Amino acid sequence: MSSKHKKKKIKIKDKHRFISILSLILIVIICLLGINNFNFKNKEYPSSTKITKSENVKSPISNTPPSSKASSEKLENKSAQSTNTSILLTSVGDCTLGRDDKYSYEGSLPHILKKNNNDYSYFFKNVYNIFKNDDITTANLEGTFTNSNQKATKSFTFKAPKEYTNILTKGSIEGVNISNNHIYDYLEKGFEDTKKALNDANIPFFGEGTVWKTEKKGIKLAFLGYRGFYSNAAFLNKVSEDIKNLKKDNYTIIINFHWGQEGSYYPVESQKKIAHHAIDNGADLIIGHHPHVVQGIEKYKNKIICYSLGNFSFGGNKNPSDKNTMIVQTKFNFSNAQLLSYDFKIIPCSISSVDYTNDYCPTPLRGDKKNSLLRKLNKISYNLDFKIDGEFQNINFKM
């Protein structure tokens, strides 16, 4: 073989060897890259590690920016935050939506209704916007809805036909207290007729052995009503047992007491004793009526006692000299269904839209008349660490 052919053969072999070595190098590089990529992925998201909030397991390697971590933690914390709820309750005093037929028809509540074309919405027209924008409005129903003529022997006996329940529904009043000294004006039949009329009109009532239990926004509320003229042991035990049974089921408890001395601007000792006893046993708000005039407000163990709201739409007197009344608003504040505080507000009103007579149309007071009633309430109230000024005052239950 010639030297020329030998050189040529060597070159071809070298070329093949070079290609083989190059190919091997490329294969090694590709393998190394694949291994590195696999390891990178495994370090970032190891398949054997399940990341959950409850286990609080962290990834071995994380390149999440600090701001993203903070946002993630915020979202997690938000889901664990408490659920806050508020319920606005409006309370008013004595509503006698009828008349005593021993007295003249002229100027009576039924007469004024007729003069207003039997428009049942007339009576609460000046406070309707307040009532409709709350969650619940309650009143003391001081009288009966009955056609019975068999009445009790007493100075005043009040009744109205059952159609007068429309005054309540048209006025956005959702519940009424029936525990008072006029619910039996027409004896047992009048009492039963009244309850039937309210049931037929889908108006809840409470008192005289009936508890109104309701739920708003997932919050359980219970309304109780009593005639609280005597603070004897049997009565106090009854109140505490009723509260205890409701508290077992996590109810917020509002109690209406019909009590006190007519015409007095200050509560008698039995009112204070009953109110304090109720709060000591778990009541959350006390609403009082009967004296026909406003009485002071007391803060006791960070709960509010309204001793008397006065008359409201009151068909029992055509022209009382004291026409002052008030709307009480209580905004209950809950966290995870636990009552923590409430915001409390007084809206000064007159029982009439005019000064010279009672037209049975309660109306918010303005200007000097409003300020005069606020000054009076501050003067006759007890143990308040805030000024009653017509605005909401926060009352926190932390002792």
C-alpha positions in Angstrom: 0.0 0.0 0.0 1.3 3.4 -0.9 2.1 6.0 1.8 -0.5 8.2 0.2 -3.3 5.6 0.8 -2.1 5.0 4.3 -2.4 8.7 5.2 -5.8 8.9 3.6 -7.0 5.9 5.7 -5.6 7.5 8.9 -7.4 10.8 8.2 -10.8 9.0 7.8 -10.3 7.1 11.0 -9.4 10.3 12.9 -12.4 11.9 11.5 -14.7 9.1 12.7 -13.0 9.2 16.1 -13.5 12.9 16.3 -17.2 12.6 15.4 -17.7 9.8 18.0 -16.0 11.8 20.7 -18.0 15.0 19.8 -21.2 13.0 19.9 -20.3 11.5 23.3 -19.6 15.0 24.7 -22.9 16.3 23.4 -24.7 13.3 25.0 -23.0 14.0 28.3 -23.9 17.7 28.2 -27.5 17.0 27.4 -27.7 14.4 30.3 -26.1 16.9 32.7 -28.6 19.6 31.7 -31.5 17.3 32.2 -30.3 16.2 35.6 -29.8 19.8 36.7 -33.3 20.8 35.5 -34.8 17.8 37.2 -33.1 18.6 40.5 -34.1 22.3 40.2 -37.8 21.4 39.8 -37.6 18.9 42.7 -36.1 21.5 45.0 -38.8 24.1 44.1 -41.8 21.8 44.3 -41.0 18.5 45.9 -43.7 16.0 45.0 -43.5 14.3 48.4 -44.4 17.5 50.3 -48.0 18.6 50.6 -48.2 22.3 51.6 -51.3 23.0 53.8 -52.1 25.8 56.2 -52.9 23.4 59.0 -49.6 21.5 58.7 -47.7 24.8 58.2 -45.1 22.9 56.1 -42.7 25.2 54.1 -41.1 24.4 50.8 -37.3 23.8 51.1 -36.6 26.4 48.4 -38.8 29.4 47.8 -38.2 32.4 45.6 -41.5 34.1 46.5 -40.9 37.9 46.9 -41.6 39.1 50.5 -44.5 41.3 49.3 -46.2 38.2 47.8 -45.7 36.3 51.0 -47.3 39.2 53.0 -50.3 39.2 50.6 -50.7 35.5 50.9 -50.6 35.7 54.7 -53.2 38.5 54.7 -55.6 36.4 52.6 -55.1 33.5 55.0 -55.7 35.8 58.0 -58.7 37.3 56.5 -60.4 34.0 56.2 -59.8 33.4 59.9 -61.1 36.9 60.9 -64.3 37.2 62.9 -67.7 37.9 61.3 -69.0 41.3 62.4 -72.8 42.0 62.3 -74.9 44.9 63.5 -78.7 44.9 64.1 -80.6 48.2 64.6 -83.5 48.1 67.0 -86.0 51.0 67.3 -88.2 51.2 70.4 -91.2 53.5 71.1 -93.6 53.8 74.0 -97.4 53.6 74.6 -99.5 53.3 71.4 -103.2 53.3 72.2 -104.7 52.9 68.7 -108.3 53.3 69.6 -110.5 55.1 72.2 -112.5 54.8 75.4 -116.1 54.9 74.3 -117.2 56.6 77.6 -115.7 59.8 76.2 -116.7 61.9 73.2 -115.9 60.7 69.7 -115.0 64.2 68.5 -111.2 64.6 68.4 -110.6 61.0 69.2 -108.1 58.8 67.3 -110.8 57.1 65.2 -112.2 60.6 64.4 -108.8 61.8 63.2 -108.4 58.7 61.1 -111.8 59.3 59.4 -110.8 63.0 58.8 -107.6 61.6 57.0 -109.7 59.4 54.7 -109.1 56.3 56.8 -105.5 56.3 55.7 -103.8 54.0 58.2 -100.4 55.2 57.3 -101.3 58.7 58.6 -100.3 58.1 62.2 -96.6 57.2 61.7 -96.0 59.1 58.6 -93.6 61.5 60.3 -91.4 58.7 61.7 -91.9 56.1 59.0 -88.5 56.7 57.4 -86.9 56.0 60.8 -88.8 52.8 61.3 -88.4 51.4 57.8 -84.6 51.9 57.8 -84.0 49.8 60.9 -84.0 46.0 61.3 -86.8 45.9 63.9 -89.3 48.4 65.4 -91.3 47.6 68.5 -94.0 49.5 70.4 -96.1 49.0 73.6 -99.6 48.2 72.4 -101.7 49.7 75.1 -105.3 48.7 74.2 -107.2 45.9 72.5 -108.4 44.9 69.1 -111.9 43.6 69.7 -115.6 44.1 69.1 -116.6 42.9 72.5 -118.7 45.1 74.7 -118.0 43.2 78.0 -115.4 45.4 79.6 -113.6 45.7 82.9 -114.8 48.1 85.6 -112.0 50.7 85.6 -111.5 54.4 84.7 -110.2 53.8 81.1 -110.9 51.0 78.7 -109.5 51.1 75.2 -110.5 49.2 72.1 -110.4 49.4 68.3 -111.6 47.2 65.5 -109.1 44.5 64.3 -108.6 46.5 61.0 -106.6 49.0 63.1 -103.7 46.5 63.0 -103.1 48.2 59.6 -101.7 51.2 61.6 -98.9 49.0 62.8 -98.1 47.3 59.5 -98.3 50.6 57.5 -96.1 52.2 60.0 -93.3 49.5 59.7 -93.7 48.3 63.3 -92.6 44.7 63.4 -93.4 43.7 67.0 -95.5 44.8 70.0 -95.5 44.3 73.7 -98.9 43.3 75.1 -98.0 43.1 78.7 -99.6 46.2 80.3 -102.6 47.3 82.4 -104.9 47.7 79.4 -104.6 44.4 77.6 -107.5 43.0 79.6 -109.7 46.1 79.3 -112.3 43.8 77.5 -111.6 40.9 79.7 -110.4 37.5 78.5 -112.3 37.7 75.2 -110.7 41.1 74.4 -107.3 39.6 75.2 -107.8 36.6 72.9 -109.3 38.8 70.1 -106.3 41.0 70.3 -103.8 38.2 69.9 -105.8 36.7 67.0 -106.0 40.1 65.3 -102.2 40.4 65.6 -101.6 36.9 64.4 -103.9 37.5 61.4 -101.9 40.6 60.5 -98.6 38.7 60.9 -97.5 41.1 63.7 -95.4 39.3 66.4 -96.2 40.1 70.0 -94.5 39.4 73.3 -95.6 39.5 77.0 -98.2 37.8 79.1 -96.4 34.5 78.8 -95.4 34.9 75.1 -91.8 35.2 74.1 -91.0 36.5 70.6 -88.0 34.7 69.3 -86.6 35.9 66.0 -83.4 35.8 63.9 -81.8 38.6 62.0 -78.6 38.3 59.9 -77.9 35.0 61.7 -78.3 36.6 65.2 -80.9 35.3 67.6 -83.0 37.9 69.5 -85.6 37.3 72.1 -88.2 39.9 73.3 -89.9 39.6 76.7 -92.7 41.7 78.2 -93.9 42.0 81.8 -96.1 44.1 84.0 -93.5 45.1 86.6 -95.5 46.9 89.2 -94.2 44.8 92.1 -90.7 43.5 92.8 -91.6 40.5 94.9 -89.5 37.4 95.0 -91.8 35.3 92.8 -91.8 37.9 90.0 -88.0 38.3 90.2 -87.5 34.6 90.0 -89.8 34.3 87.0 -87.7 37.0 85.2 -84.4 35.4 86.0 -85.6 31.9 84.9 -87.0 33.2 81.6 -83.6 34.9 80.9 -81.6 31.9 81.9 -83.6 29.6 79.6 -83.0 31.9 76.6 -79.3 32.5 77.3 -78.7 28.7 77.0 -79.6 29.1 73.4 -77.4 32.2 72.9 -80.2 34.8 72.5 -79.7 38.5 72.9 -82.5 39.6 75.3 -84.6 42.7 75.2 -87.1 43.2 78.0 -90.1 45.6 78.0 -91.4 46.4 81.5 -94.7 48.2 82.1 -94.2 49.8 85.5 -93.7 52.9 87.6 -95.9 55.8 88.7 -98.0 57.7 86.2 -96.9 61.3 85.7 -93.5 60.9 87.5 -90.3 61.8 85.7 -88.3 59.5 88.0 -88.4 55.8 88.5 -89.6 54.4 91.8 -87.4 52.0 93.7 -89.2 48.9 92.5 -88.3 49.8 88.9 -84.6 50.1 89.7 -84.7 46.8 91.6 -86.4 44.9 88.8 -84.1 46.5 86.1 -80.9 45.7 87.9 -82.0 42.2 88.7 -82.8 41.6 85.0 -79.4 42.8 83.9 -77.6 40.9 86.7 -79.2 37.8 85.2 -78.3 38.5 81.6 -80.7 40.9 80.0 -79.1 43.1 77.4 -81.5 46.1 77.1 -84.4 47.3 79.2 -87.3 49.3 77.7 -89.9 50.8 80.0 -93.3 52.4 79.7 -96.5 53.3 81.6 -95.9 56.7 83.3 -97.1 58.5 80.2 -94.1 60.8 80.4 -90.4 60.3 79.7 -88.2 59.1 82.6 -84.4 59.1 82.8 -82.0 56.6 81.4 -79.5 54.6 83.4 -76.3 52.9 82.5 -75.9 49.8 84.7 -73.1 47.3 84.3 -72.5 48.7 80.8 -76.1 48.0 79.8 -78.9 50.6 79.2 -82.1 51.0 81.1 -84.8 53.3 79.6 -87.2 53.7 82.5 -90.0 55.2 80.5 -90.3 56.2 76.8 -93.5 58.1 77.4 -96.6 58.0 75.2 -96.2 57.8 71.4 -99.3 57.5 69.2 -101.6 57.7 72.2 -105.4 57.6 71.8 -106.0 57.8 75.5 -105.7 61.6 75.8 -106.9 64.2 73.4 -104.6 66.9 74.6 -102.0 66.1 77.3 -100.0 69.0 78.7 -96.7 67.1 78.3 -96.4 65.9 74.7 -92.7 64.9 75.0 -91.7 61.5 73.9 -88.7 59.8 72.4 -87.6 57.1 70.0 -84.8 54.9 71.3 -82.4 53.3 68.8 -80.0 50.6 69.8 -77.5 49.2 67.3 -76.3 45.9 68.6 -72.7 45.0 67.5 -71.8 41.3 67.3 -68.6 39.4 66.5 -69.1 35.8 65.6 -72.6 36.1 67.1 -71.2 37.4 70.4 -72.6 40.7 71.6 -69.7 43.0 72.2 -71.2 46.5 72.4 -74.0 48.7 71.2 -74.5 52.2 69.9 -77.3 54.0 71.7 -79.3 57.0 70.4 -82.3 59.1 71.5 -84.5 60.9 68.9 -86.5 63.5 70.8 -90.2 63.7 69.6 -93.6 65.1 70.3 -96.6 62.8 70.4 -98.3 65.3 68.0 -97.4 67.2 64.9 -99.1 70.3 66.4 -98.9 72.0 69.8 -102.5 72.9 70.5 -104.0 69.4 70.5 -103.1 65.7 70.1 -103.4 64.7 66.5 -101.9 61.2 67.3 -99.1 61.8 64.8 -95.7 61.5 66.5 -93.1 63.9 65.1 -89.4 64.4 65.7 -88.6 67.7 67.5 -86.3 70.3 66.0 -84.3 73.3 67.2 -85.0 74.6 70.7 -87.7 72.0 71.5 -85.3 69.2 70.6 -82.5 70.7 72.7 -84.9 71.3 75.6 -85.9 67.7 75.8 -82.3 66.6 75.5 -81.3 68.8 78.5 -84.2 67.4 80.5 -83.1 63.8 79.8 -79.6 64.5 80.8 -80.8 66.1 84.0 -83.1 63.2 85.1 -80.8 60.3 83.9 -78.5 58.1 86.1 -74.9 57.0 86.0 -74.2 58.0 82.4 -70.7 58.5 81.3 -71.8 60.2 78.1 -74.0 63.1 77.2 -77.4 62.4 75.5 -77.1 64.6 72.4 -79.2 63.0 69.8 -76.2 61.1 68.3 -75.1 57.5 68.6 -73.0 56.8 71.7 -70.9 53.6 71.8 -71.3 51.5 74.9 -68.7 48.8 75.2 -69.4 45.8 77.4 -65.8 45.3 78.6 -65.8 46.0 82.3 
